[in-house]
Amino acid sequence: MMILLVVVVFLFAFASGKNASRKVSEVVINFKGDQNLFITYGTVSKLLIQNQGEIKNMPKETLALNTLENALKSNPLVKTAEVYVSVNGTLIADVEQKRPIARISTNASYYVDDEGYDMPLSTNYSARVPLVTGYIEKNNLKNVFTIAQKVENDPFLKKNVIEIHQNIDNVLFLKLRQCQFLVQIGSIESLDKKINNLKAFYQKNLEDKRLNDYSKVNLQFDNQVVCTKR
């Protein structure tokens, strides 16, 4: 029994040592979720090499996987990253990119991501998301994020809203595709009710072919839509 135990321990130690000394055979980069590639395979490879040197043919035991993960996460376009080595020696980097839901277009240009944080533009891809104009502070994106999130998750808004505007008094407006009127949302209070009122107004006037009769649609008042004719 004792001999068997010694043999098992020896074989385990031998296998562990052999596995640790195994060299990296290749590097595989997987992009999870949205494949729009704001960050490219080349950029990820460069981040890995900059922080570890040439990885292929490097012994597994010399790899600092946490360092590589942190290097990838340091890129402001990356949401999450996981780096690990498979049994056959393949180094795998699973990367999830941030997902924009609106694009700020003021004196500064950047995205707002789906968690409400700012996200830089990419030279590789431009997302088709609503523009945000007006008076926007980078450290105060709550109102814009709330509206943008609503647009992202509502099929009617996602199809029709092309711009979100916030004036100096934090009053919010929407511009709709192929409509000449401006939609005044006001604050984000009672937002669901305001959006439902907008949908009812839009559908009724679409059927009556009167959408182009108005220059402004005000949703700030409870249970009513106040329109200004052209």
N, C-alpha and C positions, 0 to 999 in steps of 0.2 A: 504493500500500500504506500509506504514511504517512498519507494523507488518510483512508483507511478506518479506521485505528486511532484517529485523532483523533475521527472521528464516533462510533465505538463508545464511547470514553471519555466523550464529551459526553453521549451518550444514557444511559449508565449513571449518570452523575452527576446528570443531570436526573431520571431515574426515582427514584434514591435520595432526592434532595431532596424530590421530590413525595410519596414514600411517607412520609418523616419528618414532613412537614407535614400529612399526612392526620389528620383528627380522629377520635376514638373515636366510632363510630356507635351502639354499644350495649354493655352489659355482660352477659355470660352466665356463670352460676355452675353448675358441674357437680359433683355429689357422686358420688364413686367408691365402689364396693363397697357396703357396707351402707347402705340408705337410711332408716334409722330417725330420722335428723335430730336428733341430740342438739344439734347447732348448726344454726340455720335459715338460710334464704336472707337474711332480714333482718339477721341478725347478721353474716354475711359482708359484705354490702353496707355495713353500718355501719363495719366494720373498714377496708374499702377507702377509704371517704369520709373517715374520721377521719385517715388517713395521707396522703391525696392530694387531698382536696377533691372537689368534684363532677367525676366522671371523664368522663361523657358530653360530647361536643363538645370535649374537651381534645385538643390536638395530641399525636400519638404521641411526638414527640421529647421532650416534657416529662415523660413518665411515668417514674417510678423503679420498674421492675418488681421488682427485688430487695427494695426497701423494702416493697412491697405483699405480696410473698411472706412476708417476715419478720413482717409484721403479722399475717397469717393464722396462721402457725406459732406465734405467741406465745399464741394461744388454747389453753388446756390440753385442749380437747376435739378439737383438730385433730392428726392424725398427720402428714400431708404436705400441701403446697400448692404448686401451680405456677401462675404468672400469666404470660400472654403475649398478644400482639396478633396477630390474623390479618391476612391481606393486605387484606381488605375493611374493616379498621378496628374489628373486634369485639374487645373486651378479654375474654379468657376466663380464668376462675379455676377450676382443677381442684382440688377439696378432698377429701381422704380423712380421714374421722373415725376417732378411736380406737375400738377394739372391746372392750367390757367382757366379762369371763368370770366375774366374781364381784362381789358387793357387800358391802363391809364394813359391819357394823351393830353398832357398839360405842358408845363415847362419841363417836366420830366416824363420819361416814357418807361413803363414797366407793367408787368401783369399783376393781377391779384389772383392767388391760387385758391384751390377749393377748401383751404383751411383758413382763409382770411389773411394770409401773409403776402408781402410783396415778393415778386419773383422777377428776375431780370429778363429782358428780351433775349432771344436766341438768334444768332446769325444763320442758323440752319433751317429754321422753320418758324412761320408766323401763324399763330392760332386764329381761327375765325371765331372771335368772341366779341361781345359788345364793347364799343369804345366808351370810356369814361372821361368826361370833360368838365371844365369848370374849376372850382376851388377845392383841391384835394390835398390833404396832409398825409404824408406817408405813414406817420405814426398814429393816424386816426382814420382807419379804413372801415370802421364798423358799419356805417350807413351804406356805403358803396358795396361792401361785401354782402350785406343782408339783401339788398336789391339784386345784385348779381347772382347770388345763390338761388333766389326765387326765380329769376329768368332761366338759369341753368336747369332747374328741376321742373319747370312748367312748360309743357309742349307748346301752348299758345304763345307764351312770352318768348320762348326760345326761337320760335319761327319768325316772330314779328319785331322784337326789340333789337334795334341796331345801335342805340346810344343811350347812355345814362348820364344825366347832367346834374351837378350839384352847384347851386349858387353860393354866394358868400355868406348867406344866412342859413346854409345847410338845408335849403328847400330842394327836393329832388324832382326831376323831370325825366320823362322817357320820350324817345323818338322811335316811331314805328316805321317799319319798312313800307314803302309806297303810300305813306300817309303824310299829308302836309300839316296836320295839327300836332301841337305839343301836348303831351299828357303831364299834368301837374299832380305828382303823388303827394307832395308835401313832406311830412315826416314818415318814418317807418312804422308808426303806430297804426294798428288796425289794417295792416298791409294786406292780409288775405281778403278782407272785405272790399278794400279798394280795387284789388285785382279782379275780383268777381264782378264788381260794378263795371270795370273797364271791359271785361269780356262781354257782358250783356249789352253794353252800349255799342261795342264794335260789331257784334253779330246783327243787332237790329238795324244799324245804319248800313251795314254791308248789304243786307237784304233789300233795304230801301234805296240803295245806291246813293247814299248821302254822306259818305265818309269825307268827301272833299269839300263839304259845305262849311267845315269848321276850321278855325285857326288854333283853338285851345280847348282842351278838355280838362276840367278841374275835378279831381277826386277827393279833395281835402275834407269835404263836408259829409257828415254821416248820412248814409242811405240815399244819396243823390249824386247825380253827375251834372255839373254846371258847365255848359258849353258856350263858347264864344264863336259867333258866326264870322265867316270871312268877309 
